[in-house]
Amino acid sequence: MSSENKNFRLGIIGAGIFAEANHFPSLATHFFDDVDRVAVCDLRIERAQRMAGRYGWQNVYTDYRAMIEKESLDAVIVCLGAKNHPAVAADVLKRGVPVFLEKPSSCFLDGTKEIREASERAGVPIQVGHQKRYSLAYERARGRAFATDSFGKIVQIESKMHGFPVFPTFYTCMLEWQCHNLDLVISFGGPIRAVEAMANPTGPRTGGLIAMLRFESGAIGQLAWGTYGGPGQFAERIEIVSDKGNGVIVENARDVVFYDPEVGERFSPDWNPISKNQSHVFNGYVRELRSFIDSIRGGKVPVPSIMDEEMTMYWLGEIAQKAGVPLKWEFISSEL
């Protein structure tokens, strides 16, 4: 592990469309001047070469094992898709290298458990890439909602995240898309105690779903998901209400409203071309990767951890089963 005064040596496994759109440009910003972009690995060497050339990575590989053996990496990003994540992430952890794992961690709960067990056996940390936790809007909302003395105790959380009917199964939409929403709701409400859910299937792979949650704190929550209505301007919303009559609303991961019984105030991005308003910063990609690197350097448990992800995957499966949504996953390309 590199010391505090040495650059952090980073590798990446997977140079596909998602990594190209988010990880590579985020890591090329000035927020990571203390990070050496050491190596890119992809089974398609031309993709690894293209990303390395465009974003200033030093070496390319088609075998991640060779990359880890030769490069003395402090951590790797793994972005290969749900089907491939358990085997590769577990193997990297076994080799003693911390992992930033893009969501979803697996297709099903068993795969996430496999990764968590590998992390525990090796004593090596892993962070799962739910970047919405790190978006400026949700961080502002969390800062207000967690100020218990002034905000009050959270009583209820109302949330929605519309999907879109390109996913091959309803469960695939939940896993690839609405897992963000569930992770966010848990980050506000804490551990879930129980769920009930119902669905309105409109076809073999489409429909709507409502879930009701009871948190261990006693608070209640409501989720509205589906395969229609998104991911456009009005696709995403969370409202948190306290026992003091205060509330926080986040609209479409952009606008934040704070209100009390007498007055409200609104935060909106102004989109001026300064660092904090860059889309990869505002949407959380830069901030989650920065947090991961700082956590590894500081010997802290990164957030969300693989234990957090296991809880999210468990309740995602419970919601699907309670609603009668078959636990059937099928591949979908990021090109969609």
QUICOR-V208297 format. One record per backbone hydrogen bond with DSSP energy under -1.0 kcal/mol. NH is the residue of the N-H (numbers start at 1). CO is the residue of the C=O. If there is no record, write none. Layout:
{{NH;CO} {NH;CO}}
This chain:
{{6;3} {8;34} {10;36} {11;75} {12;39} {13;77} {14;41} {20;16} {21;17} {22;18} {24;19} {26;22} {27;23} {29;26} {32;29} {33;30} {35;32} {36;8} {38;10} {38;36} {39;10} {40;59} {41;12} {42;61} {47;44} {48;44} {49;45} {50;46} {51;47} {52;48} {53;49} {54;50} {55;51} {56;52} {57;52} {58;37} {59;38} {61;40} {67;63} {68;64} {69;65} {70;66} {71;67} {74;9} {75;9} {76;98} {77;11} {78;100} {79;13} {85;81} {88;84} {89;85} {90;86} {91;87} {92;88} {93;89} {94;90} {95;91} {96;93} {97;92} {99;125} {100;76} {101;127} {102;78} {112;108} {113;109} {114;110} {115;111} {116;112} {117;113} {118;114} {119;115} {120;116} {121;117} {122;118} {123;119} {124;119} {127;99} {128;304} {129;101} {130;128} {133;130} {134;131} {135;132} {136;282} {139;135} {140;136} {141;137} {142;138} {143;139} {144;140} {145;141} {146;142} {147;144} {148;146} {151;147} {152;148} {155;241} {156;241} {157;220} {158;239} {159;222} {160;237} {161;224} {162;235} {166;164} {167;164} {173;169} {174;170} {175;171} {176;172} {177;173} {178;173} {180;177} {182;178} {183;179} {184;180} {185;181} {186;182} {187;183} {188;184} {189;185} {190;186} {193;214} {194;214} {196;212} {198;210} {200;208} {202;206} {203;206} {208;200} {209;225} {210;198} {211;223} {212;196} {213;221} {214;194} {215;219} {216;191} {218;215} {220;155} {221;213} {222;157} {223;211} {224;159} {225;209} {227;207} {230;163} {235;232} {237;160} {238;250} {239;158} {240;248} {241;156} {242;246} {243;153} {245;242} {247;259} {248;240} {249;257} {250;238} {251;255} {252;236} {254;251} {255;251} {256;267} {257;249} {258;265} {259;247} {260;263} {265;258} {267;256} {274;272} {277;274} {278;275} {282;278} {283;279} {284;281} {286;280} {288;284} {289;285} {290;286} {291;287} {292;288} {293;289} {294;290} {295;291} {296;292} {297;293} {298;294} {300;295} {309;305} {310;306} {311;307} {312;308} {313;309} {314;310} {315;311} {316;312} {317;313} {318;314} {319;315} {320;316} {321;317} {322;318} {323;319} {325;320} {328;326} {336;333}}
